[in-house]
Amino acid sequence: MITSVDFKSRRITESHWMPDIFTPEKRSAVMAQIRGKGNKDTELKMIALMREHGITGWRRNQKLPGKPDFVFRKERIALFVDGCFWHGCPKPKHAPLPKTRADWWAAKLARNKARDLEVNRHLRKAGWRVFRVWECDLTRINRPKVARRLLRVLHEQSS
């Protein structure tokens, strides 16, 4: 029995909780099939940054290991825009570990970091340069610094 309070009408209601129709194993399998569609907000910020600074030559949705957010094919640069939480931003308070199931989250995020390192290694071995940008670096204040870093990497390649 679940009790809820509607503070507007000051009513207390009781309802029966509906059990899941799947077993925990089946629910896990179903949820594992759901795939994210990218980090649209941060990617849009990166696009705005590149357009604002006249950075051209990038493509999206290229078939490369690790699925880079942007690819500069001519310069062979794979650009990733990493979310602070999911990729473990090293800056304090940007990637706090959830208090619930902390051990599970610590292992999950450690696997993400390990996978990022493996993707970097694989791309570099294939002759690609890897450029990673933290989500928190796409603020209005930090964007010029990110653009300068990216332009420097792009010009190093063409020299």
Contacts in CASP RR format, 6 or more apart in sequence:
PFRMAT RR
TARGET T0000
AUTHOR 0000-0000-0000
METHOD contacts of the structure
MODEL  1
MITSVDFKSRRITESHWMPDIFTPEKRSAVMAQIRGKGNKDTELKMIALM
REHGITGWRRNQKLPGKPDFVFRKERIALFVDGCFWHGCPKPKHAPLPKT
RADWWAAKLARNKARDLEVNRHLRKAGWRVFRVWECDLTRINRPKVARRL
LRVLHEQSS
1 14 0 8 1.000
1 15 0 8 1.000
1 16 0 8 1.000
1 17 0 8 1.000
2 14 0 8 1.000
2 15 0 8 1.000
2 16 0 8 1.000
2 17 0 8 1.000
3 12 0 8 1.000
3 13 0 8 1.000
3 14 0 8 1.000
4 12 0 8 1.000
4 13 0 8 1.000
4 14 0 8 1.000
4 15 0 8 1.000
5 11 0 8 1.000
5 12 0 8 1.000
5 13 0 8 1.000
6 12 0 8 1.000
6 13 0 8 1.000
20 27 0 8 1.000
22 30 0 8 1.000
39 69 0 8 1.000
39 81 0 8 1.000
39 83 0 8 1.000
39 135 0 8 1.000
42 81 0 8 1.000
42 83 0 8 1.000
42 135 0 8 1.000
42 138 0 8 1.000
43 60 0 8 1.000
43 69 0 8 1.000
43 70 0 8 1.000
43 81 0 8 1.000
45 81 0 8 1.000
45 138 0 8 1.000
45 143 0 8 1.000
46 69 0 8 1.000
46 70 0 8 1.000
46 79 0 8 1.000
46 81 0 8 1.000
46 133 0 8 1.000
46 138 0 8 1.000
49 55 0 8 1.000
49 138 0 8 1.000
49 143 0 8 1.000
49 146 0 8 1.000
49 147 0 8 1.000
50 56 0 8 1.000
50 58 0 8 1.000
50 70 0 8 1.000
50 147 0 8 1.000
50 150 0 8 1.000
52 143 0 8 1.000
52 147 0 8 1.000
53 144 0 8 1.000
53 147 0 8 1.000
53 150 0 8 1.000
53 151 0 8 1.000
55 147 0 8 1.000
55 150 0 8 1.000
55 151 0 8 1.000
55 154 0 8 1.000
57 72 0 8 1.000
57 73 0 8 1.000
57 74 0 8 1.000
58 70 0 8 1.000
58 71 0 8 1.000
58 72 0 8 1.000
58 79 0 8 1.000
59 70 0 8 1.000
59 71 0 8 1.000
59 72 0 8 1.000
59 73 0 8 1.000
60 69 0 8 1.000
60 70 0 8 1.000
60 71 0 8 1.000
62 68 0 8 1.000
62 71 0 8 1.000
62 73 0 8 1.000
64 71 0 8 1.000
64 78 0 8 1.000
64 123 0 8 1.000
64 128 0 8 1.000
65 119 0 8 1.000
65 122 0 8 1.000
65 123 0 8 1.000
65 126 0 8 1.000
66 80 0 8 1.000
66 119 0 8 1.000
66 123 0 8 1.000
68 78 0 8 1.000
68 79 0 8 1.000
68 80 0 8 1.000
69 79 0 8 1.000
69 80 0 8 1.000
69 81 0 8 1.000
70 78 0 8 1.000
70 79 0 8 1.000
70 81 0 8 1.000
71 77 0 8 1.000
71 78 0 8 1.000
71 79 0 8 1.000
72 79 0 8 1.000
72 154 0 8 1.000
72 157 0 8 1.000
75 129 0 8 1.000
75 154 0 8 1.000
75 157 0 8 1.000
75 158 0 8 1.000
76 127 0 8 1.000
76 128 0 8 1.000
76 129 0 8 1.000
76 157 0 8 1.000
77 128 0 8 1.000
77 129 0 8 1.000
77 130 0 8 1.000
77 131 0 8 1.000
77 153 0 8 1.000
77 154 0 8 1.000
77 157 0 8 1.000
78 123 0 8 1.000
78 128 0 8 1.000
78 129 0 8 1.000
78 130 0 8 1.000
78 131 0 8 1.000
79 131 0 8 1.000
79 132 0 8 1.000
79 133 0 8 1.000
79 150 0 8 1.000
80 116 0 8 1.000
80 130 0 8 1.000
80 131 0 8 1.000
80 132 0 8 1.000
80 133 0 8 1.000
81 132 0 8 1.000
81 133 0 8 1.000
81 135 0 8 1.000
81 138 0 8 1.000
82 88 0 8 1.000
82 89 0 8 1.000
82 116 0 8 1.000
82 132 0 8 1.000
82 133 0 8 1.000
82 134 0 8 1.000
82 135 0 8 1.000
83 89 0 8 1.000
83 134 0 8 1.000
83 135 0 8 1.000
84 91 0 8 1.000
84 94 0 8 1.000
84 95 0 8 1.000
84 134 0 8 1.000
84 135 0 8 1.000
84 136 0 8 1.000
85 94 0 8 1.000
85 95 0 8 1.000
85 109 0 8 1.000
86 109 0 8 1.000
86 112 0 8 1.000
87 95 0 8 1.000
87 112 0 8 1.000
87 113 0 8 1.000
87 116 0 8 1.000
87 134 0 8 1.000
88 94 0 8 1.000
88 95 0 8 1.000
88 109 0 8 1.000
88 112 0 8 1.000
88 113 0 8 1.000
89 95 0 8 1.000
89 134 0 8 1.000
89 135 0 8 1.000
89 136 0 8 1.000
91 134 0 8 1.000
91 136 0 8 1.000
94 134 0 8 1.000
94 136 0 8 1.000
95 109 0 8 1.000
97 105 0 8 1.000
97 106 0 8 1.000
97 109 0 8 1.000
98 105 0 8 1.000
116 132 0 8 1.000
119 130 0 8 1.000
120 130 0 8 1.000
120 132 0 8 1.000
123 129 0 8 1.000
123 130 0 8 1.000
124 130 0 8 1.000
129 153 0 8 1.000
129 157 0 8 1.000
131 149 0 8 1.000
131 150 0 8 1.000
131 153 0 8 1.000
133 146 0 8 1.000
133 150 0 8 1.000
136 142 0 8 1.000
137 143 0 8 1.000
137 145 0 8 1.000
137 146 0 8 1.000
138 146 0 8 1.000
END
